[in-house]
Amino acid sequence: MDHVTIDATDRRIIHALQVDGRASFSRIAAVLDLGERTVARRYQRLRSCLALRVVGISDARHLGHLDWFVRMRSTPEVIESVGAALAGRQDTSWIASLAPGTELTCIIQAGPAGIDGPGTVFDQLGRRRNISSLTAQCLLAPVAGVGGWAGRLGALTSEEKTELAPEAASFNEINERFTPTPEDRRLLHLLAEDARTSIAALADLTATPESTVRRRVSEFIESGLLLFEVEIDPRLYGRTVEAICWLDVEPARLAEAGKQLSTHGEVAFAATTTGPTNVLAILELTGAAALHEYLTARLGGLEGIRHVETALTGRRSKRAGPLLVRRRGA
């Protein structure tokens, strides 16, 4: 990452990809008034050096699943080995150690039967004697960071965003459920690895007719099941410090606190949670001084916050999408 930089044009393209992860280069070029070859070249440059990836995320609500924010403590050696094991699982994301390396956090997506049943990831972690503490907070509802981190979403005008935006989801009711077939699961996993994989390539990898793949991908998007996330290192935006905040907010002030957090450019993601604290926020900042300013000025100005715990993340070993494994014959 040390040799990678981005400029204003790159930021506009990245923002466009967050609006519609599968938008064609020609469409992005037309809306942004750029050359199609320019858009393609800049995307490929960042993609080839692993600085950028568009991933498809399956919305847990439509699958009848829950997202859990898990935090565990142990020795640095155990934290490293557990982190590596969790990173290889399809149901985990956003894995990071906390400074000084004796804690690990991650998000685990699980169905009701996968929370405490025998052989589940929670059961396996709970049985490890070398983990000194383990907590799990259910992420109830996102209040900030939906559709991408606000700190990198200021490159396009409102008109450009509207023109690029795909059709709105036909349903977003939490109670509506989607039961994927084995073929659907395979297709969703390929889109999780790279949401911009072409229809022809998806058809070839799944041995499915292109017409069927095209229809299913459209249905995933229009139903709200498939969401897009642009994976890009915040350091490319000058954000060199990442922090996690656990907030204890008065229930009567919870809705207003969420609205305010959604307007903070430092907040990459925030959600209400179960547990001793009721809001979790992930922050991207330019340095320790910026964190101090955020805690004292911005969070300090919100009414109803009774307690704040913060921790700096160390190495993030996994973001939204799965780790890439070289396919046989590739």
BELTALIN-V304681 format. One line per field, one symbol per residue. ss: DSSP state (h for helix, s for strand, l for the rest). psi: psi as a letter, one per 30 degrees, with the letter a starting at -180 (. if undefined). burial: b if it has 16 or more other ideal C-beta (glycine too) atoms within 10 Angstrom, else e. Layout:
ss: ???
psi: ???
burial: ???
//
This chain:
ss: lllllllhhhhhhhhhhhhlllllhhhhhhhhlllhhhhhhhhhhhhhlllssssssslhhhhlsssssssssllhhhhhhhhhhhhllllsssssssllllssssssssshhhllllllhhhhhhllllllsssssssssssslllllhhhlllllhhhhhhhlllllllllllllllllhhhhhhhhhhhhlllllhhhhhhhhlllhhhhhhhhhhhhhhllssssssslhhhhlllssssssssslhhhhhhhhhhhlllllssssssslllllsssssssllhhhhhhhhhhhhlllllssssssssssssssllllllllllll
psi: fffklkaeeeeeeeeeeeejfgkleeeeeeefhlkeeeeeeeeeeeefggfkkklkkkjeeffglkkkjkklkaleeeeeeeeeeeffkfgllhkklkkhgglkllkkkklefgeglkfleeeeeffjfgjfkklkkkjekkflgkglkffgggflleeeeeefklklkfkgkefkkkjkleeeeeeeeefeejfgkleeeeeefghkkeeeeeeeeeeeefffejlkkjjkkfffggjfkklkkkkjkkefgeeeeeeeeffjffjekkllllaflgkkkkkklfaeeeeeeeeeeeeffkkfjfkkklkklckjfkbellkkkkkkf.
burial: eeebebeeebbbbbbbbbbbbbbebebbbebbebeeeebbebbeebeeeebbbbbbbbbbbbbebbbbbbbbebeeebbbebbeebeebebbbbbbbbeeebbbbbbbbbeeebbeeeebbbeebeeeeebeeeebbebeebbbbeebbbbbbebbeeebbeebeeeeeeeeeeeeebebeeebebbbebbbbbbbbeeeebbeebeeeeeebeebbeebbebbbbbbbbebbbebbebebbbbbbbebeeeebeebbebbeebbbbbbbbbbeeebbbbbbbbbbeeebbeebeeebbeebeebeebeebbbbebbbbbbbeeeeeeee
//
